Amino acid sequence: MVARLRLVALPLMLSAALGCSASSKAAPVTESTPTSDTWADGKHITSNLTIPFGSSVTVAPGAKVSFAPGITVTVQGTLKGGGRAAHAKLGGTPWGGIVVVTGGTLDLDGTDIATAETALMVQGGSASFQYGTIDASGPFQVDKPGTLTVAHATVKAPTKAAAVIGKLTATFLDYDAGIYEGIVAQDDGASVSIEDSKLHGTGNENNDLVAAKGAATVHVAYTDFNAAHCGFHFDAVTSFDIAHVSIHDGSFGFMLYGSSTANGARTITASNIFNNHQRGAEEETASTVNGLISISDGYWANNGSTLDDNLRQFSGQIRVTNMSTAAPVAGTGPRATVP
């Protein structure tokens, strides 16, 4: 394989002070909120803001809240709100984003986030983002011991990957990776779960939609992948279960370049892998190390130029059972409208 330039965002532990205010070259002062506060329409935040332990801020439905350049909101307490009928909007030109630290809680439901350097940085605590759109350079970053739940949400063409070191759970997610990497697990303890979602790119030769450079578990079900270099790129993962997915119209379905040889399930079942112009699945070289991997009860066809391009392996660890080249299996992809 020819080496490829890979566009991956490495995790960053961001400080509470990022960038400069619009009126000064010095770092803006960090302020704290009162015990409780509501962000109404037209609110403009010009200093880095901390929501302390025990304090709560509510974003009003339909509110448009703007931030001066580089401004970051750090959540030690609670940040919540938004509205499904009238979305709140958080934006700036460009601002830092929201940082959730240990003990903090983020619960945005019906909120759109735009023009942030990294929209959601979950360094600890728990964060939930539902029924909203992220249109930012970096959509999210989940560090240990943080957890992020994303549901019925859209990510629009970011310019860096969504890095996961902690735990990510996504359902009904429409993720447009554009020409960049998608969701990348980067730690041996990372956990990624994706269901009923769509992940897609623009057919670029440099991006993978779900990658594991280190992960404990990757679970993906009822999800559609298309128009990227590959759907899955695994360099280091302990266990994975992929089921009821469709992977098509890219270069590769699966790059199985490394997985644990310890006990653990590593399965690809009831999935359709087709119209990928190089291969359906492959190991990289004869030196690739994989634990036992099962591919079964699915369909692969029109990958590369011959039937042999459905799978290339060297290790002998990939076991194939009941894979049809004639008829796709039913019931793959999202079980309802995404997002």
C-alpha positions as a printed NumPy array, in Angstrom:
array([[  0.   ,   0.   ,   0.   ],
       [  1.203,   3.515,  -0.778],
       [  1.538,   5.65 ,   2.319],
       [ -1.201,   8.257,   2.633],
       [ -1.241,  11.646,   4.293],
       [ -3.661,  11.279,   7.205],
       [ -5.531,  14.279,   8.559],
       [ -6.136,  13.487,  12.21 ],
       [ -6.686,  15.851,  15.139],
       [ -4.728,  14.799,  18.23 ],
       [ -6.445,  15.353,  21.607],
       [ -5.779,  18.709,  23.166],
       [ -6.163,  19.583,  26.813],
       [ -7.269,  23.178,  26.447],
       [ -6.742,  25.749,  29.163],
       [ -9.467,  28.033,  30.362],
       [ -7.998,  30.932,  28.405],
       [ -7.893,  30.709,  24.637],
       [ -7.134,  33.505,  22.184],
       [ -7.82 ,  37.182,  22.613],
       [-10.862,  39.354,  22.97 ],
       [-11.947,  41.574,  20.117],
       [-10.788,  44.678,  21.985],
       [ -7.39 ,  43.604,  23.373],
       [ -4.393,  41.481,  22.473],
       [ -4.171,  40.228,  26.065],
       [ -5.943,  37.023,  27.087],
       [ -9.476,  37.874,  28.238],
       [-10.345,  37.725,  31.92 ],
       [-12.176,  34.597,  33.032],
       [-15.483,  35.358,  34.712],
       [-17.835,  33.148,  36.713],
       [-21.604,  32.987,  36.467],
       [-23.928,  33.541,  39.419],
       [-25.7  ,  30.555,  41.005],
       [-28.197,  30.523,  38.163],
       [-28.465,  32.428,  34.897],
       [-30.352,  32.373,  31.604],
       [-28.806,  33.255,  28.257],
       [-31.462,  35.16 ,  26.344],
       [-31.489,  36.196,  22.7  ],
       [-28.799,  38.748,  21.875],
       [-26.407,  37.854,  24.694],
       [-22.767,  38.522,  23.776],
       [-19.941,  37.037,  25.84 ],
       [-16.601,  38.841,  25.713],
       [-14.639,  37.074,  28.478],
       [-13.81 ,  33.45 ,  29.077],
       [-16.58 ,  32.128,  31.273],
       [-16.647,  29.464,  33.985],
       [-19.897,  27.956,  35.232],
       [-18.811,  26.917,  38.748],
       [-19.715,  23.791,  40.668],
       [-23.284,  24.172,  41.94 ],
       [-24.218,  26.812,  39.366],
       [-26.541,  26.346,  36.397],
       [-26.951,  28.239,  33.114],
       [-29.96 ,  27.745,  30.827],
       [-29.892,  28.67 ,  27.14 ],
       [-33.319,  30.047,  26.26 ],
       [-35.202,  28.477,  23.324],
       [-34.49 ,  30.408,  20.135],
       [-31.763,  32.495,  21.745],
       [-28.842,  33.611,  19.58 ],
       [-25.761,  33.832,  21.79 ],
       [-22.485,  35.133,  20.394],
       [-18.906,  34.927,  21.667],
       [-15.913,  37.16 ,  21.065],
       [-12.968,  35.544,  19.241],
       [-11.232,  32.792,  21.199],
       [-13.744,  32.74 ,  24.064],
       [-14.228,  29.446,  25.892],
       [-17.008,  28.383,  28.268],
       [-15.837,  25.963,  30.97 ],
       [-18.578,  23.9  ,  32.61 ],
       [-17.946,  22.801,  36.177],
       [-21.618,  23.021,  37.068],
       [-24.464,  22.695,  34.533],
       [-25.115,  24.16 ,  31.093],
       [-28.461,  23.166,  29.609],
       [-31.336,  24.264,  27.424],
       [-32.193,  25.047,  23.85 ],
       [-35.461,  24.231,  22.116],
       [-36.479,  21.711,  19.47 ],
       [-39.222,  23.943,  18.074],
       [-36.982,  27.034,  18.091],
       [-33.3  ,  26.138,  18.144],
       [-30.885,  28.179,  20.18 ],
       [-27.677,  29.171,  18.366],
       [-24.207,  29.534,  19.871],
       [-21.631,  31.161,  17.605],
       [-18.715,  33.531,  17.209],
       [-15.934,  34.482,  14.77 ],
       [-14.283,  32.146,  15.734],
       [-14.655,  31.225,  19.384],
       [-13.045,  28.43 ,  21.394],
       [-16.025,  26.231,  22.281],
       [-17.464,  24.535,  25.371],
       [-15.239,  22.615,  27.798],
       [-16.861,  20.177,  30.247],
       [-14.623,  19.185,  33.16 ],
       [-14.947,  16.55 ,  35.876],
       [-18.176,  17.127,  37.801],
       [-19.7  ,  19.201,  35.021],
       [-22.911,  18.455,  33.105],
       [-23.856,  19.584,  29.611],
       [-27.394,  18.959,  28.34 ],
       [-28.152,  20.802,  25.095],
       [-31.382,  19.792,  23.344],
       [-32.278,  21.848,  20.288],
       [-29.113,  23.95 ,  20.056],
       [-26.877,  24.651,  17.064],
       [-23.166,  25.38 ,  17.538],
       [-21.216,  27.216,  14.849],
       [-17.695,  28.532,  14.136],
       [-16.031,  27.075,  17.247],
       [-12.471,  25.775,  17.171],
       [-13.784,  22.638,  18.912],
       [-17.509,  22.758,  19.668],
       [-17.564,  20.26 ,  22.563],
       [-14.484,  19.351,  24.583],
       [-15.508,  16.783,  27.186],
       [-12.512,  16.474,  29.474],
       [-14.565,  14.919,  32.284],
       [-18.139,  14.803,  33.526],
       [-20.995,  14.005,  31.156],
       [-22.303,  15.749,  28.072],
       [-25.424,  15.27 ,  25.962],
       [-26.086,  16.963,  22.618],
       [-29.428,  16.255,  20.926],
       [-31.442,  17.667,  18.03 ],
       [-28.824,  20.151,  16.941],
       [-26.197,  20.929,  14.309],
       [-22.467,  21.351,  14.82 ],
       [-20.826,  23.435,  12.109],
       [-17.353,  23.943,  13.544],
       [-13.713,  23.276,  12.79 ],
       [-13.709,  20.455,  15.347],
       [-17.057,  18.854,  16.243],
       [-16.13 ,  17.174,  19.52 ],
       [-13.326,  15.722,  21.574],
       [-13.886,  13.241,  24.418],
       [-11.044,  12.808,  26.882],
       [-10.835,  10.473,  29.88 ],
       [-12.953,  10.186,  31.96 ],
       [-15.517,  12.12 ,  29.953],
       [-18.645,  10.69 ,  28.327],
       [-20.537,  12.213,  25.41 ],
       [-23.963,  11.199,  24.088],
       [-25.012,  12.547,  20.688],
       [-28.486,  11.89 ,  19.269],
       [-30.495,  13.195,  16.311],
       [-27.662,  15.541,  15.429],
       [-25.787,  16.749,  12.352],
       [-22.066,  17.426,  11.957],
       [-21.191,  19.547,   8.929],
       [-17.825,  19.23 ,   7.135],
       [-15.356,  19.868,   9.967],
       [-11.662,  20.446,   9.271],
       [-10.373,  17.985,  11.872],
       [-11.387,  14.653,  13.321],
       [-13.624,  13.963,  16.29 ],
       [-11.158,  12.447,  18.764],
       [-12.309,   9.917,  21.374],
       [-10.209,   8.909,  24.369],
       [-13.158,   8.519,  26.741],
       [-16.633,   7.226,  25.818],
       [-18.833,   8.237,  22.864],
       [-22.389,   7.037,  22.236],
       [-24.06 ,   8.277,  19.041],
       [-27.5  ,   7.514,  17.6  ],
       [-29.208,   9.061,  14.586],
       [-26.108,  11.053,  13.746],
       [-25.532,  12.52 ,  10.274],
       [-21.772,  13.063,  10.097],
       [-20.338,  14.73 ,   6.994],
       [-16.565,  14.276,   7.245],
       [-15.893,  16.052,   3.986],
       [-12.245,  15.317,   3.075],
       [-11.125,  14.803,   6.679],
       [-11.048,  11.916,   9.126],
       [-14.31 ,  11.152,  10.886],
       [-14.512,   9.664,  14.385],
       [-11.129,   8.477,  15.664],
       [-10.59 ,   6.434,  18.851],
       [ -7.13 ,   7.225,  20.177],
       [ -6.655,   5.313,  23.422],
       [ -6.634,   1.66 ,  24.482],
       [ -9.481,   2.438,  26.892],
       [-11.659,   4.35 ,  24.423],
       [-15.222,   3.196,  23.773],
       [-17.233,   4.087,  20.661],
       [-20.847,   3.089,  20.008],
       [-22.746,   4.249,  16.9  ],
       [-26.213,   3.156,  15.8  ],
       [-28.799,   4.274,  13.239],
       [-26.491,   6.855,  11.698],
       [-25.008,   8.062,   8.407],
       [-21.309,   8.793,   7.993],
       [-20.069,  10.072,   4.655],
       [-17.366,  11.999,   2.894],
       [-16.607,  13.322,  -0.56 ],
       [-14.717,  10.342,  -1.956],
       [-11.343,  11.725,  -0.86 ],
       [ -8.372,   9.332,  -0.708],
       [ -7.226,  10.476,   2.733],
       [-10.165,  10.056,   5.102],
       [-11.6  ,   7.158,   7.083],
       [-15.007,   7.459,   8.683],
       [-14.397,   5.383,  11.835],
       [-10.811,   4.716,  12.869],
       [ -9.253,   3.014,  15.876],
       [ -5.673,   3.949,  16.614],
       [ -6.359,   2.558,  20.063],
       [ -9.726,   1.391,  21.407],
       [-11.162,  -1.035,  23.899],
       [-14.484,  -1.474,  22.092],
       [-16.084,  -0.301,  18.861],
       [-19.769,  -1.074,  18.298],
       [-21.527,   0.044,  15.114],
       [-24.966,  -1.112,  13.97 ],
       [-27.636,  -0.068,  11.467],
       [-25.452,   2.607,   9.927],
       [-24.598,   3.67 ,   6.367],
       [-21.058,   4.572,   5.263],
       [-20.238,   6.006,   1.86 ],
       [-17.881,   8.117,  -0.253],
       [-14.718,   7.949,   1.873],
       [-11.342,   6.28 ,   1.639],
       [-12.727,   3.557,   3.893],
       [-15.569,   2.964,   6.29 ],
       [-13.424,   1.433,   9.045],
       [ -9.676,   1.656,   9.641],
       [ -8.484,  -0.404,  12.616],
       [ -4.847,  -0.133,  13.671],
       [ -5.3  ,  -1.123,  17.32 ],
       [ -8.565,  -2.345,  18.834],
       [ -9.374,  -4.975,  21.447],
       [-12.884,  -5.916,  20.341],
       [-15.456,  -4.778,  17.82 ],
       [-18.889,  -5.774,  16.609],
       [-20.169,  -4.367,  13.346],
       [-23.669,  -5.414,  12.295],
       [-26.368,  -4.377,   9.819],
       [-24.22 ,  -1.726,   8.159],
       [-23.793,  -0.754,   4.517],
       [-20.366,   0.376,   3.292],
       [-20.239,   1.488,  -0.303],
       [-18.854,   3.793,  -2.974],
       [-15.503,   4.402,  -1.317],
       [-12.068,   2.891,  -1.765],
       [-12.194,   0.22 ,   0.973],
       [-14.842,  -1.162,   3.283],
       [-12.514,  -2.295,   6.072],
       [ -8.812,  -1.792,   6.686],
       [ -8.087,  -4.459,   9.304],
       [ -4.524,  -3.417,  10.07 ],
       [ -4.304,  -4.422,  13.729],
       [ -6.352,  -5.923,  16.558],
       [ -5.773,  -7.639,  19.863],
       [ -4.923, -11.328,  19.944],
       [ -6.487, -11.577,  23.417],
       [ -9.939, -13.014,  24.   ],
       [-12.683, -10.753,  22.688],
       [-15.327, -10.587,  19.993],
       [-14.26 ,  -9.177,  16.642],
       [-17.208,  -9.645,  14.3  ],
       [-18.686,  -8.203,  11.113],
       [-22.165,  -9.617,  10.503],
       [-25.269,  -9.117,   8.347],
       [-23.695,  -6.225,   6.439],
       [-23.432,  -5.096,   2.825],
       [-19.969,  -4.187,   1.501],
       [-20.123,  -3.157,  -2.146],
       [-18.953,  -0.835,  -4.915],
       [-15.695,   0.02 ,  -3.165],
       [-13.222,   0.518,  -5.947],
       [-10.194,  -1.163,  -4.311],
       [-11.284,  -3.818,  -1.782],
       [-14.081,  -4.881,   0.5  ],
       [-11.703,  -5.714,   3.369],
       [ -7.952,  -6.103,   3.683],
       [ -4.989,  -6.653,   5.931],
       [ -2.081,  -4.351,   5.165],
       [  0.955,  -6.658,   4.858],
       [  2.254, -10.055,   5.859],
       [  3.372,  -8.515,   9.157],
       [ -0.165,  -7.446,  10.126],
       [ -1.185,  -8.851,  13.531],
       [ -4.861,  -9.568,  14.134],
       [ -6.797, -11.652,  16.589],
       [ -9.51 , -13.922,  15.236],
       [-12.012, -11.937,  13.128],
       [-15.318, -13.279,  11.828],
       [-17.072, -11.928,   8.715],
       [-20.416, -13.63 ,   8.187],
       [-23.983, -13.65 ,   6.891],
       [-23.643, -10.619,   4.648],
       [-23.001,  -9.515,   1.102],
       [-19.945,  -8.271,  -0.725],
       [-19.691,  -7.554,  -4.433],
       [-18.203,  -5.154,  -6.969],
       [-15.255,  -4.348,  -4.738],
       [-12.137,  -3.826,  -6.83 ],
       [-11.941,  -5.625, -10.123],
       [-12.249,  -9.319,  -9.194],
       [-13.912, -11.509,  -6.57 ],
       [-10.548, -11.786,  -4.809],
       [-10.788,  -8.081,  -4.041],
       [-13.612,  -8.726,  -1.591],
       [-10.915,  -9.783,   0.904],
       [ -7.144,  -9.753,   1.064],
       [ -5.607, -11.328,   4.123],
       [ -2.185, -12.557,   5.224],
       [ -2.638, -13.668,   8.835],
       [ -5.171, -16.443,   8.329],
       [ -7.126, -14.949,  11.239],
       [-10.103, -13.706,   9.201],
       [-12.797, -16.384,   8.985],
       [-15.507, -15.932,   6.343],
       [-18.888, -17.659,   6.574],
       [-21.96 , -17.298,   4.366],
       [-21.002, -14.16 ,   2.497],
       [-23.099, -13.805,  -0.662],
       [-21.912, -12.211,  -3.883],
       [-25.384, -12.311,  -5.399],
       [-27.924, -10.596,  -3.166],
       [-27.645,  -7.857,  -0.518],
       [-28.985,  -8.624,   2.933],
       [-32.053,  -6.753,   4.09 ],
       [-32.262,  -4.514,   7.118],
       [-28.977,  -2.615,   6.902],
       [-28.6  ,   1.082,   7.527],
       [-30.588,   3.361,   9.85 ],
       [-33.909,   2.094,  11.162],
       [-35.477,   5.573,  11.018],
       [-34.816,   8.992,   9.476],
       [-31.429,  10.53 ,  10.309],
       [-30.973,  12.841,  12.101]])
